[in-house]
């Protein structure tokens, strides 16, 4: 129980390590606070009506007037919800978050023109061969998701519905300062296109086609080759990156309901991205340091952000040139574990509360013990140290 209280931000009294959920680092020169401002009653204002008209205009422009997908419809509904929240006096971190959600998503498709699959070699075969270390789990999950038409439909809802989930978490954040941090973190995610160019891949379904997931080829000599009419958006996984950020924002700033919802959504995103053949396992693994890099960039922790992005860059280069195919399976698993573990919880701030019984409360001090070791490794070190001290006693 003590562990659960610590993990979800309930600070214990007395000695021990606790987790301070409040953001103690400066963000854009300000100190974010967790004092949530509850929405007021419904109010008709000119400003709210103007923003709602803007959102409806964007929805008419896209997806009504253009060829659309489920993703665009979910995003359009999310933008309308942001405008609707103004009728309840919800404060936003930037003047017009509707455009912040709309423009990157709309322009993102245009950026694929700079990564033409007709001219750039695809490294999908190299990534698929590396996934042999994991037993081609995407094939097994694909067969599971295709067991019934309803399951196929729901997998599409959870996969394409991520922009709507992002808006719901955005509205669940406690105040405008945290929402500003959320928006900047999502804008930084456009760095994905840099890594898409470094390691161009489209996913197993794009590589195998309709044969996925029933017949995953055993590639004896994988190599990079031209595969036309593809979107290179696999390495690292943008969907899993966004789902991780939603999960981390909810754990740090939101209540129990949002935490549970984002936890379930993260798990379903993991299943759907692999089961639908949109990503390889290694795409999701590399998405962890990439998401951590976005989080720490937004908090201006340049050293940790640089380290995370360096890990992503090394993976992209190694996978592109096939260097990872020469390592044994055990080493591959170890490398993946070391990629995920140090970056799995950037939202935590660890504080050691030391209480001296002979001092006044004003003399109690807190010392930050966070930063370079992740929560799991620090916990293991603490347990090992206590065992060693117990054995010596």
N, C-alpha and C positions, 0 to 999 in steps of 0.2 A: 504493500500500500504506500509506503514511503517513497518507493521508486516511482510509482504512478503519479504521486503528488509532485515529485521533483520534475518528472518528465513533462508534465503539463503546466508547470510554472507556479506551483504552490510553494512558496518559500517556507521552509521549516525554521524554527527558532533554535537558538543554541548553536552548537558546533555542527560542522558538516558542510557539504557542497550543495548548493541550491542553484536553481536556474532562474535567472531574472528574465522574465518575458519582455519587460519593457525595453525599448531600444535605447541603449546607453551610448550609442555612437552617433555622431552628428551626421545629419543628412542634408546636404545642400545648405549648410550653415545653420540649420534649425534642429531643435531637439524634439523629435516626435513624441507624442503623448498618446496614451491608450485611453484617455477619457472619451468614451463614446458619446456622441451627440445623437439622441433619439430623434427619429423623424417626427415632425409636428403633424397637425391635422391637414387634410387636403385643402389646398388653396389655389385658386385660379389666378395666375399672374401672367402679365404680358411676356415676361422672359421665358416662363415655362411653355407657353403656347408657341412662342417663336422657335424654341428648340425642338418642340414636338413637330412643328411644320418642317423643320430642317431634316429631322429623322425620317419623316414620311417621304420627303423628297428624295432622300438618299435611297430609300427602299424602292421608290419608283424607278430611279435611275439604275438600281442594281439590287435585286435581281430581275425586276419585271421587264425592263427594256433590253436586257442582255441575256445571253445564254448563262444560265445559273446552275448552281449545284446545291446540295443540301447544306454545305458549309456556308454559302452566302445567305441562305434563308435563316439559319441559326444566328449568324452574325447580325442580320438585319433586325431580327426580333430582339437581340441583346441591345442594339443601339436604341431601339424604341423604348426599352425598359429604362435605359439611362435617362432619356428625356422625360419619361413619365415620373421618374424619381424626383424631378424638380418641382412637381406639384406638391411634394411633401417636404420641400425645403432641404433636400439632401445636398450637402456641400461636397464639391468636387475639387480634386487636386489641381486641375488645369482648367482654363476657361471653357474649352469645348472638348470634353473627352469623347464625344460622338465621332468627331473627325479623327481623333487619335486612334480609335479602334478601326475606323473605316479605311483611312488612307493606307496604312501599312499593308492591310490585307488586300486591298484593291491593287496597289502598286506591286505587291509581291509577285503576282502572276506575270507582270511585265518584266521583272528581274530575271525570270527564267530565260528570257531571250538572250541574256548574256552568257548562258550556259547551254548552248545548243547541242543536243544529243547527236545531231547529224555530223558534228565536227569534232566533238570531244569524246575520247575513249571512255567507255563505261567500265568501272571496276567491280560490277555486281558479282561476277564469277569469283573474284578474289574474296569478297565479303561472305558469299555463300559458302565457299570452301572453309573459311575460318569458322563459320557457325557449325561446322562438323564437330568441333570441340564440345558443343552443347547438345549434340544429338539431333540437330535440326528440329528444335522444339517448335519452331513456327509451323512446321508441317503438321505436327500432332495437334497444336491448338487450332490450326485451320480446319482439320477434320472435325474437331469438336464444335466449332462455330457453325459448320455447315450441316449439322445434324438435323436442323429443322428450319423452315422459312422464317419463322418468328425469331429464332435466334440470330439468323442472318440480318434481319431487319433491325433488331435491337443493337447488334454490333455496329451497324452503320450509324445508328442514332448516337451511340456513345462516342464513336470515332469522329463523326462530323460535327457533333454538338459541342465540341470543346470551346468555341468562342462564346456560346451562351453560358456555359459553365464559368468561363472567365469573367463575364459580366456579373453573374450572380455573386461570385466571390468578391468582386470589386465593390458591389453595393453593400456587401456584408461587412466590409472593413469599417473600423470605428470612427474615422474622421478623415478630413481632407488631406492632412499631411501623409497619412499612410497610403491613401489612394494615389497621391502624387508619386510616392515611391513605387507603387505597383505599376503605374503607367510608364514611368521611366524604365523600369526593369523590362517591361514588355517591348518598349521601343528599342532597347539594346539588343533584343532578340534578333533584329535584322542582321546581326553578325553571322547568323546561320548561313547566309548566302556566300560568305567568304569560305566557309568550310565545305559547302556544297561544291564550290569550284575546285577546291584542293583535292577532295575525294569524291568525285562524281559517281553517284549510285542512285538507283530508283527503287530498289526493294525486290524481294523474291517473286512477287506476283508479276511485276513488270518484266522480270527476266524470264520466268518460266511460262507465263501466260495462263491459259485456261487449264493447263495441266496441274497448276497449284491448287490444293496442297497434296493431291494424290500421288504425283510422280516428281519427286525432287531428284534431279540428276546427280549421279556420283561423278564429280568432275575430277578426272585424273590429271589434266593439265590446264588448270584455270588461267585465264589471261584476260587482259583488258582488250575491249573491242568496241566498235561502233554499233550502237543499237538505236536506230532512229525512233522519233516520236515518243521520247521519254521526258519526264520531269525529274531532274536530279535533285531530290530533296530527302535523301535518306540518312546521310551521315553528317552530324548526329540527328537524332529524332527530334523534330520540332514539337510534335504532339506530346511526347513524353516529357520534354523540357517544360512545356507549358503546364502539364498536369503536376509536375514536381513543384513548380513555382506556386501553383494554387494550393497545394498541400502545405508548403512551408509558410505561406502567408496566413493560411487558416490556423495552423498550429501556433503561430506567434501572436496573431492579432485578433482572432475570432473566437466565438463561443463553441460549446460542445457540438451543437448540431452541425455547424459548418465544418468542424474538424472531422466529424464522422463522415459527412458527405464527400469531402475531398479525399478522404482515405479510400472510400469505396470507389470513387471516380478514378483515382490513381491506379488502383488494382484493375479496374475494367479497361482503362486505357492501355495498360500493359498487355492484357489479353487480346484486345481488339487490334492494336497495332501489329502484333505478331501474327495473330490468327487470320487477319485479312490479307497478310502478305505485303503489308506496306513497309515493313522494316525488318532488318536482321536483328539478332540478339545484341550484337556488338553496337548497333546504333543506339539502343536503349542504355547500354552500359556507358558509352561515351557521353550520352546526354546528361548524366549525373554531374560530372565536373563542369560541363558547359553551363548547366542551370546554376550551379554554385558560383561560377564565374560571373554570371549576370547579376546574381544577388549581391555579391561582394563588390562588384563595380558600382552598383547603385548606392551602396553604403560607403563608397570611396575607400575601400580597403584594397589598395592597389597591389600590394604584395601577394595576398591570397588570390585575388582575381587574376593576376598575371600567371601565377602557378597553375591555376585551374585551366586557363586558356592554353598554356604551354602543353599540358597533358593532352588536351583535345587535339592540338596541332600535331603532336608526336604520333598519336594514334592514327590521325588522318593520313599522314605521310607514310607511316609504316604499313598501313593497310593498302594504300594506293600502289606501293611498290612491291607488295607481296612479301615483305620481310616477316610478317607475323606468321606466315605459313610454315616457316622453317623451325619454329619453336615447338617443343613437346606440349602435349595437352595439359600436363600438370603446371607447367610454366605459364601457359595461356590462362588457366583458371586463376593462378596466383596474381598475374598481372591485372586481370579484370577485378579481382577483389581489392587490390591496392588502388585501383582506379576509382572504385565506388566508395570505399570506407572513409577516406579522409575528407570527402566532400558531401557526405550524405546528410549533414545537419548544419548548414550554415546559419540557420535562424536562431541557434541557441547561444545564449550568453551565460557563461558560468561564473559564479561569484562565490567566493569562500567567505562565509560569515564566521568570524572568530569572536567568541564572547568570553571576556575575562570577568570572573565573578566579583573581583574586588574593584572593578572600575565602574564609573557612572555610565549610563546609557549613551551619553554624548561621546564617550571615548571609544565606543565600539566602532570598529572599522571593517570595511569590505575590501577585499583584494581580488582583482580579476585574475582568474587562473585559466581562462579560455585562451585559445586562439589557434594553436597549430595542430593540436590533436583533436580528432573527432570525439563525439560523445561515447561511442562504443569502445574505442581504444582506451580512453581515459578511465572508463568503468572497469575494463579488464585490468588495467594497471593498478587501480585502487584495490580490486579484489586480490590480485597477486601479492601486493604489498601487505595487505592485512593477513593473508595466509602465512607469509614469511615471518611477519612479526609474531604471529600466534605460535608458529613452530619454534621460534627462538625462545619465546616465553616458556 
